[in-house]
Amino acid sequence: THHESLDALRAAAPGADVQANRVFVLDGPLASSAGITAGIDLVLALIAEHCGEALAASVAQVMVVYLRRGAQDPELSPMLAHRHHLHPALHRVQDAICGDPRADWSLARMAEVAHVTPRHLTRLFTQHGGTTPLDYLRAIRLELARRELARGQRPAQAALAAGFSSDQQLRRTRRRMSAPA
């Protein structure tokens, strides 16, 4: 069910094992999704399970589904975090980072994309996005590295694929981003 309805579902079905923050759940012969769009992820996972990853990727491409989520992926994607605002300059930067997260994203380059100064960009990100530009970039790269690790990549490969200079930088960033503020 939708993440905002989990408590209502638990109350309506106290014997059910309601799992929070999941796109879909596979439980033996039963499969359930967190909603209509999550149902697409569920169907693609079932296709991959029964017919192979190549066919699932082909179906996703035909459906113009950019990225398939797995059963263990969070319902609320880190790729969509800090985007609940209407500021066009921030959206330009966020779209550019998501479009090429491995690029050399300095604060100055992000500010160029936004057409503002680096200092003003930091203020805008903090005010409208609730984070700093560099922390936004780090979160996107951490998510990409997490996906690569989940696919079985070694830490050094996952780090490079996500835009980190090394697995050591990936570890430092993971520790920094998980530390309480």
N, C-alpha and C positions, 0 to 999 in steps of 0.2 A: 504494500500500500504506500501511498505518499508519505514522506517523512513527517509531515505535520499531523498525520492521522494514526500514528503508531499507538499512542495511548488509548485512543478510542477502539482500535482493533484488539488490543490486549484486554480491554474491559469487555468487549463483545464476545471474545473467544478466549477465556482464561486458560483453557487447556492447550492452546496453540503456542508453539515456540516462535514468537515474533522476533525476527532478527533486524536490528536497526542498522542504518547506514550501509545498506547493500542494494545494488542495482537489481539483482535477481538472486533467487535461491533455487538450487537443484537439490531435491530431497528424494532420492530413489526415482520412482516413476512420476513424481510430482515436480512441477516447475512453476514458479510464480515470479512475477516481476513487480517492481516498485511503481509501475504506471505504464502508460502507453509507449512512450519513447524508450523506456527501459525494456519494454517487450521486444523492441528491435534488437537490443543487445542480447537478450535471452535467446531469441530465435537464431541469431548469428552464432552464439555459443553452441546451441544444439546442432546446427549445421556443421560446425567445426568438429564437434564430438562424433557425429555419425558419418560425416562425409569428408572430413579433413579440413585443415586450415586454408589450403589453397582455394577450395571452393567457397568457404566462408568469406575469404578476402575478396574473391570475385563478386560474390553477391553484395557485399558491403560497397564495393566500387560502383556496381550498377545502381544501387540504392542511393548513391552519393552520401554514404555515411562515412564521415572523416575518420573516426577512431572508434574501434570496438572496445567496450569495457567488459571486464571479466567479472565472475561471481564475487571475487574478493575485493574488487575496486570499490571505493567509497561512492555513495550515491551522489554526494555533492563534490564535484570534481575540483581539485586544486586549480585546474586550468580556467575555471570560471570564478574563482575567488577574487574579491576586490574589484568586481566589475559592476556592482549595483549602483552605478552613478550615470549621469548623462553628460559628463564633460568630454567634449570631442577631442581635445588635445590628449587626454589620458587614454581614450579609446584608440587613438592613432598609435600611441606608444605601445599599449598592450597588444594591439593587433600585430604590430611589427615584431614584437618580441615573440609572440606565439607563432608567427609565421616563420621565424628563423631564430630559435632560441640559442643555437650554437654560435651565432655571430658574436663578434667582439663588441658587446654592449657596454660602453662606458656611459657614465652619467651625461657627459657632453653629447654623445651621439643620440641618446634618448631625447635630450632637450632639443636637438636639431629636428628630430622627427615631430616633436610637439610644437615647434616654432616658439619656444620660450627659453629663458635662461635656465641653467642647471638648478640654481637656487629656487627659482619660481616653480620648476617642475617638482622638486622635492616637496614644496609647500602644497602644491595641487594634489600630489599623490597622497600625502598625509591627510589632507582635508577631505578629499573626495573618495579615495580608495582605502584609507585606513592603514596604509603601509608606506614604506619608502620605495622609490623606484628600484633600487638595488635588491631590496628584500623581495620585491615582486619577481624580479628576474631569478633570484636564487630559488624561490618556491617553484617556479615553472621548471627550472633545471632539475631540482630535486625530484619532482614528479616524473620527468622523463627518465632520470636515472633509476627511480623505483621501478618503472615499467620495464626498463632494460634488464634489471636484476631479476625481475619476476619471469622474464623470458629465458633466463638461464645464462645471461651474459656475466662474464667475470667483472669484478668491481672496476678494474682499470678500463675495460672496454665500455662499460656502462657510463663511467665518468666522462670519457671522451665523447661518446655518442650524445650525451646530454649537454655538452658545452663546457665541462669543467676541464682544467688543464691537466689534472691527474686524479687518481683515486684518493690521494691524500687531501686534495682540495675538496673533493666530494665529502669525505669524512668530517673535515673541519666545518664545512657548511652545514652538514646534517646536525652536528653537535650545536652549532651556533643557533640554528633555526629552531631546534627543539628545546633550547634552554629557556626557562621562564624569564619574562621581561622584567 
